[in-house]
Amino acid sequence: MFGIFNRFTSIESIIQILIALPAVILSLSTHEFAHAFVSYKQGDPTAKNMGRLTLNPLTHLDIIGFLSLLLFSFGWAKPVPIQPSYYKNPLKGTMYTSLAGPLSNFALAIVSIIVFFIFTLLTPTEYLIAIIYGSISTLSGIRLLLFIVYQVILSFISINLLLGIFNLIPIPPLDGSKILMGFTSYKVAAFIHRIEPFGWVIIIVLSMTGILNVIFTPVFYLSYIFRLENFISFL
């Protein structure tokens, strides 16, 4: 299992998944809201009329995509409906709308990294040591609370980086395919449209062959970097 869940027993992994739920829900909702917002700003009322111009997770979450993100490190929400015919330039407008989703996740990741550094600087060193060498089953009181906060912050960093990078893959129906069409020729755009019915099959094959793990390698490294044991010597 990816990132922050790796070093825990099976029971604690379940607890870690529960701790990660706020990050998963907010990250997916923000991603879809960003699509709806940029589309609306370009003159398309479709998402707003369908109630998708909101951060309410109940309107965005796809249960299978939600569970996939928790268990397999990649997932999705309900696609935001758009009508490119409302845009002044449908191809560019679709590109901007598609780009908004991954950018919103990268923005959340940056904010989470800033919060991580603030958390590290403000938390007494003895508590940081307890968090590093403790676990949910051994900590209590303020140490347990700080441990949970730390894991939530890591979840926000990892999940948003995963979502951002995953959605930039140029395979339909992922955002990367629509972004690519805004930069390339008609022939490339036509090819992307032709393979769209097979998009999820391609993605599943990439996952089963381990290619997705290669794509996610930067996130794996960042997940390791943002561990308290790598910062404690400087405090």
RANOR-V838133 format. One record per residue. N is the residue number from 1. RES is the residue in one small letter. PHI is phi in whole degrees, 0 to 359 (999 if undefined). OMEGA is omega in whole degrees, -180 to 180 (* if undefined). D_LAST is the distance of its C-alpha to the last C-alpha in whole Angstrom. Layout:
BEGIN
N;RES;PHI;OMEGA;D_LAST / N;RES;PHI;OMEGA;D_LAST
END
This chain:
BEGIN
1;m;999;-169;30 / 2;f;288;159;28 / 3;g;55;-168;24 / 4;i;291;-178;22 / 5;f;268;-168;26 / 6;n;298;-168;26 / 7;r;264;-177;24 / 8;f;247;175;26 / 9;t;291;-176;29 / 10;s;299;179;32 / 11;i;294;-180;32 / 12;e;291;176;28 / 13;s;296;177;29 / 14;i;297;178;31 / 15;i;296;178;29 / 16;q;297;177;26 / 17;i;297;178;29 / 18;l;296;178;30 / 19;i;295;-178;26 / 20;a;282;-176;27 / 21;l;306;179;30 / 22;p;302;-180;29 / 23;a;293;-180;27 / 24;v;297;-176;30 / 25;i;296;-178;33 / 26;l;292;-178;31 / 27;s;294;178;31 / 28;l;295;-179;34 / 29;s;295;179;36 / 30;t;296;179;34 / 31;h;301;-178;35 / 32;e;288;176;39 / 33;f;299;180;38 / 34;a;298;175;37 / 35;h;302;-177;41 / 36;a;297;-177;43 / 37;f;295;-178;41 / 38;v;293;177;42 / 39;s;297;179;45 / 40;y;296;179;46 / 41;k;294;178;45 / 42;q;267;174;48 / 43;g;102;-178;51 / 44;d;264;-179;51 / 45;p;271;-172;51 / 46;t;303;-178;51 / 47;a;296;179;48 / 48;k;297;-179;48 / 49;n;294;-180;51 / 50;m;263;176;50 / 51;g;77;-177;47 / 52;r;263;178;45 / 53;l;274;-175;43 / 54;t;204;174;41 / 55;l;267;179;37 / 56;n;298;-175;39 / 57;p;297;-178;38 / 58;l;295;-180;41 / 59;t;273;-173;43 / 60;h;247;-168;41 / 61;l;287;170;40 / 62;d;254;-170;42 / 63;i;299;-180;42 / 64;i;291;179;42 / 65;g;295;178;40 / 66;f;296;180;37 / 67;l;293;179;37 / 68;s;297;180;37 / 69;l;296;179;34 / 70;l;293;-170;33 / 71;l;266;-172;34 / 72;f;237;174;35 / 73;s;77;170;32 / 74;f;221;-177;35 / 75;g;198;-175;37 / 76;w;202;174;38 / 77;a;240;177;40 / 78;k;294;180;43 / 79;p;300;176;44 / 80;v;283;179;45 / 81;p;287;177;48 / 82;i;228;176;49 / 83;q;234;-177;52 / 84;p;302;-180;52 / 85;s;296;177;55 / 86;y;283;-176;54 / 87;y;282;175;52 / 88;k;297;175;53 / 89;n;233;-174;52 / 90;p;305;-177;52 / 91;l;291;179;50 / 92;k;291;180;48 / 93;g;298;177;47 / 94;t;296;178;47 / 95;m;298;-180;44 / 96;y;296;179;42 / 97;t;298;180;42 / 98;s;293;-179;41 / 99;l;294;-177;38 / 100;a;300;-178;37 / 101;g;296;178;36 / 102;p;300;180;34 / 103;l;297;178;32 / 104;s;295;178;32 / 105;n;291;177;29 / 106;f;295;177;27 / 107;a;296;177;27 / 108;l;296;178;26 / 109;a;296;179;23 / 110;i;297;178;22 / 111;v;299;180;22 / 112;s;295;177;20 / 113;i;295;177;17 / 114;i;298;178;17 / 115;v;297;178;16 / 116;f;302;-179;14 / 117;f;294;177;11 / 118;i;297;178;12 / 119;f;301;-179;12 / 120;t;296;-177;9 / 121;l;286;-174;8 / 122;l;270;-178;10 / 123;t;275;178;10 / 124;p;305;-175;9 / 125;t;302;-178;7 / 126;e;296;177;11 / 127;y;286;178;12 / 128;l;297;178;10 / 129;i;297;179;11 / 130;a;296;179;14 / 131;i;294;-178;15 / 132;i;297;-172;14 / 133;y;261;-180;16 / 134;g;260;177;19 / 135;s;210;-179;21 / 136;i;301;-177;24 / 137;s;282;-176;26 / 138;t;251;-177;24 / 139;l;261;177;22 / 140;s;208;176;23 / 141;g;60;-176;23 / 142;i;296;179;20 / 143;r;295;178;18 / 144;l;294;179;21 / 145;l;299;179;21 / 146;l;295;177;17 / 147;f;300;180;18 / 148;i;295;178;21 / 149;v;301;180;19 / 150;y;300;180;16 / 151;q;293;177;20 / 152;v;296;179;22 / 153;i;298;178;19 / 154;l;300;179;19 / 155;s;298;180;23 / 156;f;298;179;23 / 157;i;295;-174;22 / 158;s;294;-174;24 / 159;i;293;180;27 / 160;n;290;175;27 / 161;l;294;177;26 / 162;l;299;-179;29 / 163;l;297;-179;32 / 164;g;298;-179;31 / 165;i;292;-179;32 / 166;f;302;-177;34 / 167;n;285;176;36 / 168;l;274;177;36 / 169;i;297;-174;38 / 170;p;280;177;42 / 171;i;238;179;44 / 172;p;294;7;46 / 173;p;267;-178;45 / 174;l;294;-176;42 / 175;d;301;-177;41 / 176;g;301;180;40 / 177;s;293;-180;44 / 178;k;285;176;45 / 179;i;293;179;43 / 180;l;299;-179;44 / 181;m;296;178;48 / 182;g;284;-178;47 / 183;f;250;-169;46 / 184;t;250;-176;49 / 185;s;278;178;53 / 186;y;299;-178;55 / 187;k;298;179;56 / 188;v;294;179;52 / 189;a;299;179;52 / 190;a;295;178;55 / 191;f;296;179;54 / 192;i;299;177;50 / 193;h;297;-178;53 / 194;r;293;-177;55 / 195;i;271;-176;52 / 196;e;303;179;51 / 197;p;299;-178;53 / 198;f;254;-173;51 / 199;g;303;-177;47 / 200;w;291;175;46 / 201;v;296;178;48 / 202;i;298;-179;46 / 203;i;295;178;43 / 204;i;297;178;43 / 205;v;297;178;45 / 206;l;300;179;41 / 207;s;291;-176;39 / 208;m;291;-179;42 / 209;t;272;179;42 / 210;g;86;-179;38 / 211;i;293;177;38 / 212;l;298;178;36 / 213;n;299;177;33 / 214;v;295;179;33 / 215;i;298;-178;33 / 216;f;274;-177;30 / 217;t;308;178;28 / 218;p;303;179;26 / 219;v;291;178;25 / 220;f;300;-180;24 / 221;y;294;180;22 / 222;l;295;177;20 / 223;s;299;178;20 / 224;y;287;-178;18 / 225;i;300;-177;16 / 226;f;274;172;15 / 227;r;237;-173;13 / 228;l;299;-179;10 / 229;e;298;179;11 / 230;n;276;-178;10 / 231;f;245;-171;7 / 232;i;299;-178;5 / 233;s;290;-180;6 / 234;f;267;-175;4 / 235;l;265;*;0
END
